[in-house]
Amino acid sequence: MQARQNDGIDRAVARAGRYRWGIVGLLFMATCINYVDRQMIGVLKPTLSKDLRWTETDFANVIFFFQFAYAIGYIGFGRIVDVIGARMGYAVAFVIWQIAHMAHGGAYSVTQFAMARFGLGLGESGNFPAGIKAVTEWFPAKERAFAIGVFNAGANVGAIITPMAVPLLTVAYGWRMAFVVTGVVSLVWLALWLIFYRSPRDHKKLSSGELAWIEQDPADPVKPIAWKRLVTKRETWAYALGKFCIDPIWWFFLFWLPGYLGDRYDLDLLSFGPPLVAIYLLSDLGSVAGGWLSSRLIARGRTVNFARKTTMLVCAFAVLPVLFAQSIDNLWVAVLVIGIATAAHQAFSANLYTLPSDLFPRAAVGSVVGIGGTVGAIGGMMMAKYAGYVLDGIGSYAPLFFVAGSAYFVALLAVHLLSPRLARVDAD
């Protein structure tokens, strides 16, 4: 009876307002822009390689410097958003990455591209620490996985828009102007963010009922927790090692998939758009479904530990068929297999991203996300070098798909061994 009454109260409070979902909409838009900007080099890889005479190793080195900056910036922005807040932290990151993005249009050598890519990685690294910090401020624990899944779906929408819009811009105006035009248009988001985002207690448009809904969880300490304390916690490394395992796989899909489809199925700049769109549409569904499933399990009375890990285990099995992607001769069968793998990645990632807010006080979430993102970017640097070595050396994507198919089981094992119960960390 008491549970039924509480459920009724929860529903009544939830109906008091939904402004928090508008905040998720802004985060979704920013993540979409983030992925358009970072994926453009993957879509334009055949064009850039021909125009600038890049080898696979040259391309891998450009990606390596993006990942290097991403590793530095992620841990830095994780701390920055904990100190100055999500609003200004996000704005600073966005300005840096847009300047660097447009600078690609003026690059003529591998070194110049690497420099522009370094700046892009530095700025884009602030997207997820700031976004997850914002979700932690605006959502109770029971809704966070779904909210993160929704804004994380912007990555897939960005990945869908890129192969549709960028080839057309490139054919019409050249690849240099494609970087400039997309950068200028994206600045509209910055104005919207600064106008509409505030913390819940400072927001004049938020109803008292929705504020009560957002603040239903026990209060957390507000003082930031030092890194030297966070790095001694097993839970920090549960998240970080999970990121180390799975982030490189997403980078592989993002940066090398257009080239793979072009080489394997003889597609050009305009014709590999539809297969990529299909793959990332599936990814979008996976991002939302992964957050929905674990949130649904929690709503049905399952523990956070059971909900998160069960969802991640299902995702790990869904990725497995990608092991055989290289041997699939039919383009659309390959698209289905790879699309299911990318969908499972996004579902897995939505739950992994939720762990810092599950495990740590709000004041530490940005820093933990930053540490994990840095470790994940280091994994991405290693994957970039490995991909260049394999493709220039043996010319086959099979070893890369093997790594992709097995990484999620290793990630889940690391999470489980380091945090068997996903118990909250004592801030004191």
Secondary structure, DSSP 8 states (H G I E B T S, - for coil): -HHHHHHHHHHHHHTT--HHHHHHHHHHHHHHHHHHHHHHHHHTHHHHHHHHT--HHHHHHHHHHHHHHHHHHHHHHHHHHHHH-HHHHHHHHHHHHHHHHHHGGG--SHHHHHHHHHHHHHHHTTHHHHHHHHHHHHS-HHHHHHHHHHHHHHHHHHHHHHHHHHHHHHHHH-HHHHHHHHHHHHHHHHHHHHHH---GGG-TT--HHHHHHHT-S-----S---HHHHTT-HHHHHHHHHHHHHHHHHHHHHHHHHHHHHHHHT--TTTTHHHHHHHHHHHHHHHHHHHHHHHHHHHTT--HHHHHHHHHHHHHHHHGGGGGGGG--SHHHHHHHHHHHHHHHHHHHHHHHHHHHHHS-HHHHHHHHHHHHHHHHHHHHHHHHHHHHHHHHT--SHHHHHHHHHHHHHHHHHHHHH-SS-------
